[in-house]
């Protein structure tokens, strides 16, 4: 029996249409929802409303925007278990991880509410030179205009929060297009926004096939495109709209470096536990999931033995089971791709020490060694529960290995040496360096984004607000300072 059709949100109103898509669990089973697919008329309605409300929303008193964001944050907390079940159902994320995601989304909206109240600009004295005597400037950041937000499947709630909350905090309308496989969490956010008094047109949540995204991307009424997803799609957006302001978060092949000084039994056990948990958890479907482990030769074998023990403790199973740490990947095709990459590495001389088998969308937690440096499990983003371990002779070689990548998102450095930490900050071509932990750590208020193939711009509430706005100066003449 087909479930009832769920509406989408166009300019703050629920609408249905003739075209629908069925949402099913990644590894099969009964449909969990049927969702309206936005027509061209729906998309036009969302964009037209965002354009029409742009000035009004930017002029809205700060307390109204902040109160709306705070309301969503509180309602996320109140609905946390219901929403965690939804995140689990549509994307196959284990319930323990789904609950963490809901908590982070609530924090993201709360942070945006706080920032909206602080969003004030700054005064700048201009009489630092004789020509500026009697002059003072008020510099404020104002919205670039309506935003097209495009989000992926792997964090269907919190990455929606990272698009919607900063946009509304600065007074920029947003048209959100969630991933076709996981739209339900985004539509739930629409339900909560509908409870606020934000003016109609401030936000829309529309589901469109990826193939029909081009008309939204190129629409001049959406001068900002904020995209999180795959590199080829992200860079193609940049190529299509070179005069728009585009922000891209495109992932990576994150490395965890374990230095020679991280050598006590407790140190190595801690590193192994964190590497296993964040290399395999959520089926490795995070852009800062541990993919490469780079270990000093003096501790390599001890670390590897411990990593294998900890990886074998990971539980591949039913996402609803509290003990499960990883469930299915988003679909069978994704698991097949990752499995193929592992097979390619083996054919080139790599060895699988644990895992490596696949059943439909479920790929076993997999550790490989001796993979050639040009193997795809090392060079590209595997986005699966697969880690590749290699040894290096010193820190210089480790840092060179980190930088030998087309990506540059985050890196984790296990070291006690403050000098090594500062060298990493100076020399590593990445957006974030995590000392004493894996690259998978992220706080939702910190600047988050990468270099090279990992994208342009930054997420993290305050930093995203900066990205969505530009400086506008008001100069007063004849001021007695």
VENGINOR-V211761 format. One record per pair of residues at least 6 apart in sequence whose ideal C-beta (glycine too) atoms are under 6 Angstrom apart, sorted by the first residue. I is the first residue (numbers start at 0). J is the second residue. D is the distance in whole Angstrom. If there is no record, write none. Layout:
BEGIN
i;j;d
I;J;D
I;J;D
END
This chain:
BEGIN
i;j;d
1;33;6
2;30;6
2;32;6
2;33;5
4;15;6
4;19;5
4;33;5
4;35;6
5;32;6
5;34;5
6;13;4
6;14;6
6;15;5
6;35;6
7;35;5
7;37;6
7;205;5
7;206;6
8;189;4
8;203;6
8;204;4
9;41;5
9;44;5
9;45;5
9;203;5
10;44;6
10;45;6
10;48;4
10;199;5
10;200;5
10;203;6
11;199;4
15;35;5
16;35;5
16;38;5
18;36;4
19;33;5
19;35;6
20;34;6
20;36;5
21;30;5
21;33;5
22;31;6
22;32;4
22;89;6
23;30;5
25;91;4
25;327;4
25;329;5
25;330;6
25;360;5
26;327;4
26;359;6
26;360;4
31;88;5
32;183;6
34;182;6
34;206;6
36;206;6
37;205;4
37;206;6
37;207;5
41;205;6
45;174;5
45;203;4
45;205;5
46;218;6
46;220;5
48;200;3
49;145;4
49;172;4
49;174;6
49;200;6
50;145;6
50;220;4
51;200;6
52;172;6
52;198;6
52;200;4
52;201;6
53;144;6
53;145;6
53;172;6
55;198;6
56;170;5
56;172;6
56;201;5
57;142;5
57;170;4
59;170;6
61;115;6
61;116;6
64;115;5
64;167;6
65;112;5
65;115;4
65;116;5
67;195;4
67;197;5
68;108;5
68;111;5
68;112;4
68;164;6
69;112;4
70;195;5
71;108;5
71;191;5
72;105;5
72;108;4
72;109;4
74;191;5
75;104;6
75;105;4
76;105;5
79;101;5
82;101;5
83;97;4
83;98;5
83;101;5
85;183;5
86;92;6
86;97;4
86;100;6
86;156;6
86;184;6
87;94;5
87;97;4
87;318;5
89;181;5
89;183;5
90;152;6
90;155;6
90;181;5
91;318;5
91;326;5
91;327;4
92;281;6
93;318;5
93;323;4
93;326;5
94;319;6
96;281;5
100;156;5
100;157;5
103;157;5
103;443;6
104;156;5
104;157;5
104;160;4
106;443;6
107;160;4
107;161;6
107;164;5
107;443;5
108;160;6
108;164;5
110;444;5
110;460;4
111;164;4
111;165;6
111;168;4
111;460;5
114;168;6
114;460;6
114;461;5
115;168;4
120;138;5
120;139;3
121;138;5
122;137;6
123;136;4
123;138;6
124;135;6
125;131;4
125;134;4
125;136;6
126;132;5
133;477;5
133;478;6
134;474;6
134;476;6
135;475;5
135;478;5
136;472;5
136;474;5
137;473;4
138;470;6
138;472;5
139;471;6
140;468;4
140;470;6
141;468;6
141;471;5
142;169;5
142;170;5
142;171;4
142;468;6
143;222;5
143;223;5
143;244;5
143;469;6
144;222;4
145;172;4
145;221;5
146;166;5
146;171;5
146;173;5
146;223;4
146;225;6
147;174;5
147;215;6
147;221;4
147;224;5
148;162;3
148;173;5
148;175;5
148;225;5
149;176;5
149;226;5
150;158;5
150;159;5
150;177;5
150;227;6
151;178;5
151;227;5
151;228;4
152;178;4
152;180;5
152;181;4
152;329;5
153;284;4
155;181;4
155;184;4
156;184;4
158;227;5
159;185;5
159;188;6
161;458;5
162;225;6
163;173;6
165;460;5
165;463;4
165;464;5
166;173;4
166;467;6
168;464;6
169;464;5
169;467;6
169;468;5
171;467;5
172;201;5
173;202;5
174;203;5
175;204;5
176;207;6
177;185;4
180;329;6
182;206;5
185;204;5
186;204;6
189;204;4
192;202;6
216;224;6
216;236;6
216;239;6
217;240;6
222;243;6
223;244;5
223;467;6
224;236;6
224;243;6
224;245;5
225;246;5
226;233;5
226;236;6
226;247;5
227;248;4
230;249;4
230;452;6
233;247;4
233;249;5
236;245;6
237;245;5
246;456;3
246;466;5
247;454;4
247;455;5
248;448;6
248;454;5
248;458;6
249;453;5
249;454;4
250;286;3
250;380;5
251;286;6
251;406;4
251;408;3
251;453;5
252;290;5
252;380;5
252;404;6
252;406;5
253;287;5
253;290;6
253;409;6
253;438;4
254;291;4
254;293;6
254;401;5
254;410;5
255;274;5
255;289;5
255;292;5
255;411;4
255;437;5
256;293;5
256;397;5
256;412;5
257;270;5
257;294;4
257;302;6
257;413;4
258;295;6
258;394;6
258;414;4
259;295;4
259;297;5
260;414;6
260;415;5
260;416;6
261;413;4
261;414;6
262;298;5
267;301;6
267;302;5
267;305;6
268;305;6
270;413;5
271;305;4
271;306;5
271;309;5
272;309;5
273;437;5
274;289;5
274;292;6
274;306;6
275;309;4
275;310;5
277;289;5
277;437;5
277;439;4
278;289;4
278;386;4
279;313;5
279;325;5
279;364;4
279;384;4
280;324;5
280;325;6
282;325;5
282;328;5
282;384;5
283;383;5
283;384;4
284;382;6
287;408;6
287;409;5
287;438;5
287;439;5
289;386;6
289;437;5
290;381;6
291;387;6
292;386;6
292;388;4
293;389;6
293;391;6
293;397;5
293;400;5
294;302;5
294;390;6
296;390;5
296;392;6
299;390;4
303;388;6
307;352;6
307;353;6
310;353;6
310;364;5
310;366;6
313;324;5
313;364;5
314;322;5
314;323;5
314;324;5
315;325;5
316;323;4
317;323;6
318;326;4
325;384;6
327;360;4
327;361;5
328;334;5
328;360;5
330;360;6
331;359;5
331;360;5
334;357;5
334;360;5
334;362;5
337;362;6
337;381;6
337;383;3
337;385;6
338;357;4
338;362;6
340;375;5
340;376;5
340;381;6
341;355;6
341;365;6
344;367;6
344;370;4
344;374;4
344;376;5
347;371;5
347;374;6
348;369;6
349;367;5
349;369;5
349;370;4
350;368;5
350;369;5
351;367;5
352;366;5
353;366;5
354;363;4
354;364;5
354;365;3
355;365;5
356;363;5
362;383;6
362;384;6
364;384;5
365;385;5
366;386;6
367;387;5
368;388;5
370;376;5
370;377;6
370;387;5
376;387;5
377;387;5
391;397;5
398;426;6
401;410;5
401;427;6
402;428;5
405;451;6
405;452;4
406;452;5
406;453;5
407;428;5
407;429;4
407;449;5
407;450;4
407;451;4
407;453;5
408;430;6
408;449;4
408;453;4
409;429;6
409;431;4
409;438;4
410;427;6
410;429;5
410;432;6
410;438;5
411;433;5
411;436;5
411;437;4
411;438;4
412;423;5
412;434;5
420;434;5
423;432;5
424;432;6
428;450;6
430;448;5
430;449;4
430;450;6
433;440;5
441;447;6
444;459;6
444;460;6
445;459;5
446;457;5
446;459;5
446;462;4
447;458;5
447;459;5
448;454;6
448;456;6
448;457;4
456;466;5
END
